Amino acid sequence: MDGPHVLVGFDGSPAAGRALRWAATEASLRGVPLRVCHAWTWPYPPGPRGDEAQEIVRGMGVIALEDGVRIARETAPDLDVRPLLAEGTPSAALLGAARDAELIVVGARGAGGFDRLPLGSTAVHVPAHADRPVVVVPAHEPARVEKRIVVGVDGSPASRAALGFALREAALWHASVTLVCAWWDPAVLPGPDRLPFTDPRGLKEEAKARFAAAVAPVLAAHPEVAVEQRFVLERAGRVLADNARDAMLLVVGDRGIGSSPKTALGAVTRSVLHEAPSPVAVVHDRDTQVKESS
């Protein structure tokens, strides 16, 4: 597909259904088409296969795709919805189809795999390897959802990109932003666990100053968005998931400060993908769409 659009993967699972509805609303707000992708694959080891059997498997994919298109049009009746049937794994299909996409949306867990796993392989592989923002949507919606977007910032390039994305999403959805810096340093631990010869208050104030300096230029570009800033002495993964319990979206960078450049997703990002009850947007410093819109 040429031109900007939102790309969503759909396999008929509950998480994919919620992801599809989320993506349809997002595309409608952006004023761009929605591309619904279903990936089908031959489920047996390589070997001779009759054309009739292959067409049956492909036909089941067509039915699933038609169901996804129907759900999208019911969600946003005026939306331009375009189907895409691809052969291969869901991750490969989505990454291969994402060239012009402004955003990729996937369910947290697809129809395959183990029922007790909160996160499937596609929901990890696509955000790890995409060059644009990816939103991972869980199957179950919390009982109460506020029009509020939570974003984690630690001063890294990816977190600054995440902040810009969160502010643009907030303007699009008419939502507020809760900006969270979760700062953790063993030097400020109370009692005998604290590192010796350190000034805990000075370290904390220095970290707060770095945090304020990092976010000020990005916030200045979006004065229309209401922003609450929280500087918290806590481990990032836990505090971000807690702050996002009633939020409509949690936004994080793919890797924070201290993550190895060889790591596809940092520890905090992996943690919130598994634990956050809200949709999670993963934004990369290399994201094509983030840089084009900044």
Secondary structure, DSSP 8 states (H G I E B T S, - for coil): --S-EEEEE--SSHHHHHHHHHHHHHHHHHT--EEEEEEE---S-SS---HHHHHHHHHHHHHHHHHHHHHHHHHSTTS-EEEEEEES-HHHHHHHH-TTEEEEEEESS-SSS-TT-SS-HHHHHHHHH-SS-EEEE-SS--S--EEEEEEE--SSHHHHHHHHHHHHHHHHHT-EEEEEEEE--GGG-SGGGS-SS--HHHHHHHHHHHHHHHHHHHHHT-TTS-EEEEEEES-HHHHHHHHTTTEEEEEEESS-TT--TT-SS-HHHHHHHHH-SS-EEEE-TT-HHHHHH-
